[in-house]
């Protein structure tokens, strides 16, 4: 069966070049006589894989030397707890911006450890800087640059003042250039733009690697992971290896500047198809629309199942919207080729012609 265009929000599609390389190296990684899955994480073979992956990510994102890059487990959801446990520093309050489902989950977890000030809460749009009501006693400001479920994206980086800015970039990392120096902590689950599920990347400024809150599990300490090169325990080695292949693929494609041009073009095509029709609708404020996750509804919701079934026959899969929102959602991360978006746009036009 030919490969489909997989519009899943995550785990998402991976670059075909990466999958082909992984297949070629599956049984014997570069003459080692073993698969990466079989290697000791402390052996020289995997240590070289890990070092190359980190070097490639640092190059792509221009990560300053005074930031540590951690390759961890637990997904972004573990970071909802790790952030307050490591960054409160004796303070009892933190600022959070609420722009959707993932913001709310981060807020709910943080409330286990501190008092949360909701700096602003919005629906289907990102707030402006002027709307943020920051607490002068907060330990940090947390926000979600891209809400995967609702398709809401910040068009700017918030100013956190004197405190660290923390960002859950799970669904937007590597989609365009980024000034890492604006952040105290960036974290991202891998299963969207980095690689397969099971890996989480954390980029943390070195001055924030202090003692975590008393009682914090060892595995939840940024300092411990940084001191041990992300190998305090056995890391997700194969996911780390695949992430490195993805980083190198992005470099070959021209880096984050090239990714940004392609991603902008893909998003503009899809939004143009939605906006140019009375049959499809996107609820997000136009200034806050995501490049990565595009939700849309049909004028007649009773046609949803028909749309999904016919789309699947055309090789367009996992377009069903999140259960909390309904409708459709097309996730068009880096690995989604422009041809996939073109195929979706053509199908949408044909479907509207038949049923509109």
C-alpha positions as CSV (number, residue, x, y, z in Angstrom):
1,X,0.0,0.0,0.0
2,X,1.4,3.5,-0.8
3,X,2.1,5.8,2.1
4,X,-0.7,8.0,3.1
5,X,-0.7,11.7,4.1
6,X,-1.0,11.5,7.8
7,X,-2.5,14.6,9.3
8,X,-2.3,13.3,12.9
9,X,-1.6,15.8,15.7
10,X,0.8,13.3,17.2
11,X,2.3,10.8,16.9
12,X,2.8,12.5,13.5
13,X,4.3,11.5,10.2
14,X,8.1,11.4,10.0
15,X,10.2,12.4,6.9
16,X,10.4,9.4,4.5
17,X,14.1,10.0,4.1
18,X,14.5,9.5,7.8
19,X,12.5,6.3,7.9
20,X,14.5,4.9,4.9
21,X,17.8,5.6,6.7
22,X,16.5,4.1,9.9
23,X,15.5,1.0,7.9
24,X,18.9,0.7,6.3
25,X,20.6,1.0,9.7
26,X,18.1,-1.1,11.7
27,X,20.1,-4.3,12.0
28,X,23.6,-2.9,11.7
29,X,24.3,0.6,12.7
30,X,27.4,1.7,10.6
31,X,29.3,-1.5,11.0
32,X,28.7,-2.0,14.7
33,X,27.0,-5.3,14.1
34,X,24.0,-4.3,16.2
35,X,20.9,-2.1,16.1
36,X,20.8,1.2,17.9
37,X,18.0,-0.4,20.0
38,X,20.5,-2.9,21.3
39,X,23.3,-0.5,22.2
40,X,24.4,0.4,25.7
41,X,23.5,4.0,26.2
42,X,27.0,4.4,27.7
43,X,28.8,2.7,24.9
44,X,30.9,4.7,22.5
45,X,28.6,4.0,19.6
46,X,25.5,5.5,21.3
47,X,27.5,8.3,22.9
48,X,28.5,9.4,19.4
49,X,24.9,9.3,18.3
50,X,23.7,11.3,21.3
51,X,26.5,13.9,20.9
52,X,25.8,14.4,17.1
53,X,22.0,14.8,17.8
54,X,22.6,17.5,20.4
55,X,25.2,19.3,18.2
56,X,22.7,19.3,15.3
57,X,19.9,20.7,17.4
58,X,22.2,23.4,18.8
59,X,23.2,24.4,15.3
60,X,19.6,24.4,14.0
61,X,18.2,26.5,16.9
62,X,21.4,28.5,17.5
63,X,21.2,27.5,21.2
64,X,23.6,29.6,23.3
65,X,26.4,27.8,25.2
66,X,25.0,28.7,28.6
67,X,21.9,26.5,27.9
68,X,21.7,22.8,28.6
69,X,19.9,20.5,26.2
70,X,18.2,17.5,27.9
71,X,16.8,14.4,26.2
72,X,14.2,13.0,28.7
73,X,11.2,10.7,29.0
74,X,7.8,11.4,30.3
75,X,6.4,13.7,27.6
76,X,5.5,17.3,27.9
77,X,3.0,16.3,30.6
78,X,5.8,15.5,33.0
79,X,7.2,19.0,32.4
80,X,4.0,20.4,33.7
81,X,5.2,19.3,37.1
82,X,9.0,19.5,36.5
83,X,8.8,23.2,35.7
84,X,7.3,24.4,39.1
85,X,9.4,21.8,41.0
86,X,12.6,23.2,39.5
87,X,11.9,26.9,39.0
88,X,9.9,28.1,42.0
89,X,13.1,28.6,44.0
90,X,11.3,29.2,47.3
91,X,8.6,31.4,45.8
92,X,5.0,30.4,46.1
93,X,3.5,31.9,42.9
94,X,3.8,31.6,39.2
95,X,2.2,33.3,36.1
96,X,0.4,31.2,33.5
97,X,-1.3,32.3,30.3
98,X,-4.4,30.2,29.5
99,X,-5.1,29.9,25.8
100,X,-6.5,26.4,25.5
101,X,-6.5,22.7,26.6
102,X,-2.7,22.3,27.1
103,X,-2.4,25.5,29.0
104,X,-5.2,24.3,31.3
105,X,-3.4,21.0,31.9
106,X,-0.2,22.8,32.8
107,X,-2.1,25.1,35.1
108,X,-3.8,22.3,36.8
109,X,-0.5,20.5,37.5
110,X,1.2,23.6,38.7
111,X,-1.5,24.3,41.3
112,X,-0.2,21.2,43.1
113,X,2.9,23.1,44.0
114,X,2.2,26.8,44.0
115,X,-0.4,29.5,43.7
116,X,-1.1,30.2,40.0
117,X,-1.8,33.6,38.7
118,X,-3.7,33.5,35.4
119,X,-2.0,36.3,33.6
120,X,-4.7,36.2,30.9
121,X,-7.3,33.7,29.6
122,X,-8.5,33.8,26.0
123,X,-10.4,31.5,23.7
124,X,-9.5,31.0,20.0
125,X,-6.9,33.8,20.1
126,X,-3.6,34.7,21.7
127,X,-3.7,37.7,24.1
128,X,-1.6,40.8,23.3
129,X,1.3,41.7,25.6
130,X,-0.8,44.6,27.0
131,X,-3.4,42.1,28.2
132,X,-1.0,40.1,30.4
133,X,-1.5,40.9,34.0
134,X,1.8,39.7,35.5
135,X,2.4,39.1,39.2
136,X,5.5,40.9,40.5
137,X,6.1,38.0,42.9
138,X,5.9,35.3,40.3
139,X,8.8,32.9,39.9
140,X,8.3,32.5,36.1
141,X,5.8,33.1,33.3
142,X,4.6,30.0,31.4
143,X,2.7,29.9,28.1
144,X,1.9,27.6,25.3
145,X,3.1,29.2,22.0
146,X,0.9,26.8,19.9
147,X,-2.3,25.1,21.2
148,X,-2.4,21.9,19.3
149,X,-6.1,21.2,19.8
150,X,-7.6,24.6,19.1
151,X,-5.0,25.7,16.6
152,X,-4.2,29.0,18.5
153,X,-0.7,30.3,18.0
154,X,1.1,33.3,19.5
155,X,2.4,35.6,16.8
156,X,5.0,37.0,19.2
157,X,7.2,36.1,22.2
158,X,5.8,37.5,25.5
159,X,7.9,39.7,27.6
160,X,8.2,38.1,31.0
161,X,10.1,41.0,32.6
162,X,12.8,39.9,35.1
163,X,11.6,36.3,35.5
164,X,12.2,33.3,33.3
165,X,9.9,32.7,30.4
166,X,8.8,29.1,30.0
167,X,7.3,27.6,26.9
168,X,5.6,24.4,25.9
169,X,6.7,24.2,22.3
170,X,5.7,20.6,21.6
171,X,3.8,21.4,18.4
172,X,5.8,24.4,17.1
173,X,9.5,23.7,17.8
174,X,11.7,23.6,14.7
175,X,9.0,25.0,12.5
176,X,10.8,28.4,12.1
177,X,13.8,30.3,13.6
178,X,13.6,31.2,17.3
179,X,15.5,33.4,19.6
180,X,16.3,30.9,22.4
181,X,17.9,33.6,24.5
182,X,14.4,35.0,25.2
183,X,13.5,31.9,27.3
184,X,14.5,30.3,30.6
185,X,13.1,26.9,29.6
186,X,11.7,25.4,26.4
187,X,10.3,22.0,26.4
188,X,8.7,19.8,23.7
189,X,7.3,16.3,23.3
190,X,9.0,14.8,20.3
191,X,6.1,13.2,18.5
192,X,5.2,16.2,16.3
193,X,8.2,17.9,14.8
194,X,11.2,16.1,16.4
195,X,10.7,12.3,16.1
196,X,8.7,9.4,17.6
197,X,6.9,9.4,20.9
198,X,8.8,8.6,24.0
199,X,11.3,11.5,23.9
200,X,11.0,14.9,25.4
201,X,13.6,17.7,24.7
202,X,14.2,20.3,27.3
203,X,16.4,23.4,26.8
204,X,17.1,25.1,30.1
205,X,19.3,28.1,31.0
206,X,22.2,27.0,33.2
207,X,21.4,29.5,36.0
208,X,18.1,27.7,36.5
209,X,19.7,24.4,37.4
210,X,19.5,24.9,41.1
211,X,18.1,22.7,43.8
212,X,14.5,21.7,43.1
213,X,11.8,21.9,45.6
214,X,12.2,19.7,48.7
215,X,10.8,16.2,48.1
216,X,11.2,16.3,44.3
217,X,11.9,12.9,42.9
218,X,15.5,12.5,41.6
219,X,14.2,11.9,38.1
220,X,12.4,15.2,38.1
221,X,15.5,17.3,38.8
222,X,16.8,19.3,35.8
223,X,20.2,19.6,37.6
224,X,20.5,15.8,38.0
225,X,19.8,15.2,34.3
226,X,22.1,18.0,33.2
227,X,25.0,16.8,35.4
228,X,24.6,13.3,33.9
229,X,24.2,14.2,30.3
230,X,20.6,13.0,30.2
231,X,21.9,9.6,31.2
232,X,21.1,9.4,34.9
233,X,19.0,6.4,33.8
234,X,18.6,4.6,30.5
235,X,17.3,7.2,28.1
236,X,14.9,6.5,25.2
237,X,17.8,5.6,23.0
238,X,16.1,4.8,19.7
239,X,13.9,7.8,19.8
240,X,17.0,10.0,20.5
241,X,18.7,8.4,17.5
242,X,15.7,9.1,15.3
243,X,15.5,12.7,16.5
244,X,19.1,13.1,15.4
245,X,18.2,11.9,12.0
246,X,15.3,14.4,11.8
247,X,17.6,17.2,12.9
248,X,20.1,16.3,10.1
249,X,17.2,16.1,7.6
250,X,16.1,19.6,8.5
251,X,19.7,20.8,8.0
252,X,19.7,19.2,4.5
253,X,16.4,21.0,3.7
254,X,18.0,24.3,4.4
255,X,17.5,24.8,8.2
256,X,14.7,26.6,10.1
257,X,14.6,29.5,7.6
258,X,13.7,27.0,4.8
259,X,11.2,25.2,7.2
260,X,9.5,28.6,7.9
261,X,9.0,29.4,4.2
262,X,7.6,26.0,3.5
263,X,5.4,25.9,6.6
264,X,4.0,29.4,6.0
265,X,3.1,28.4,2.4
266,X,1.4,25.2,3.4
267,X,-0.7,27.0,6.1
268,X,-1.6,29.8,3.7
269,X,-2.9,27.4,1.1
270,X,-5.1,25.5,3.6
271,X,-6.5,28.7,5.3
272,X,-7.2,30.1,1.8
273,X,-9.3,27.1,1.0
274,X,-11.2,27.4,4.2
275,X,-11.8,31.1,4.0
276,X,-12.7,31.0,0.4
277,X,-15.7,28.8,1.1
278,X,-19.0,29.0,3.0
279,X,-18.8,25.2,3.4
280,X,-15.7,25.2,5.7
281,X,-15.0,27.4,8.8
282,X,-12.1,28.0,11.1
283,X,-12.9,29.5,14.5
284,X,-9.5,31.0,15.3
285,X,-8.8,34.8,15.2
286,X,-6.9,35.4,12.0
287,X,-4.0,37.0,13.9
288,X,-3.6,33.8,16.1
289,X,-3.9,31.0,13.5
290,X,-1.5,28.2,13.9
291,X,0.9,27.1,11.1
292,X,1.0,23.6,12.5
293,X,-2.6,22.7,13.5
294,X,-5.6,23.8,11.4
295,X,-9.0,22.9,12.8
296,X,-12.1,23.4,10.7
297,X,-15.7,22.5,10.7
298,X,-18.2,21.7,7.9
299,X,-21.4,23.7,7.4
300,X,-23.3,20.5,8.0
301,X,-21.8,18.4,10.8
302,X,-23.8,15.3,9.7
303,X,-21.3,15.1,6.8
304,X,-18.3,14.7,9.1
305,X,-18.2,10.9,8.9
306,X,-18.6,11.0,5.2
307,X,-15.8,13.5,4.8
308,X,-13.5,11.4,6.9
309,X,-14.3,8.2,5.1
310,X,-13.9,9.7,1.6
311,X,-10.7,11.5,2.6
312,X,-9.3,8.1,3.8
313,X,-10.0,6.6,0.4
314,X,-7.9,9.4,-1.1
315,X,-5.0,8.6,1.2
316,X,-5.8,11.6,3.6
317,X,-6.0,10.1,7.1
318,X,-6.4,11.1,10.8
319,X,-8.3,14.3,10.0
320,X,-10.8,13.9,12.8
321,X,-10.8,16.9,15.2
322,X,-10.0,16.4,18.9
323,X,-12.9,14.9,20.9
324,X,-13.2,18.2,22.9
325,X,-13.7,20.3,19.8
326,X,-15.1,18.1,17.1
327,X,-15.0,18.8,13.3
328,X,-11.7,18.3,11.5
329,X,-8.1,19.1,12.2
330,X,-5.2,19.0,9.8
331,X,-1.8,18.9,11.5
332,X,0.8,20.0,8.9
333,X,4.2,19.7,10.7
334,X,7.6,19.8,9.0
335,X,7.3,16.3,7.7
336,X,4.0,16.9,5.9
337,X,5.1,17.6,2.3
338,X,3.5,20.4,0.5
339,X,2.0,17.9,-1.9
340,X,0.0,16.5,1.0
341,X,-1.6,19.9,1.7
342,X,-2.3,20.3,-2.0
343,X,-4.0,17.0,-2.0
344,X,-6.2,17.9,1.0
345,X,-7.1,21.3,-0.6
346,X,-8.1,19.5,-3.8
347,X,-10.2,17.0,-1.9
348,X,-12.0,19.7,0.1
349,X,-12.9,21.5,-3.1
350,X,-14.3,18.3,-4.7
351,X,-16.1,17.3,-1.5
352,X,-17.8,20.7,-1.3
353,X,-18.8,20.5,-5.0
354,X,-20.6,17.2,-4.3
355,X,-22.2,18.0,-1.0
356,X,-22.3,21.7,-0.6
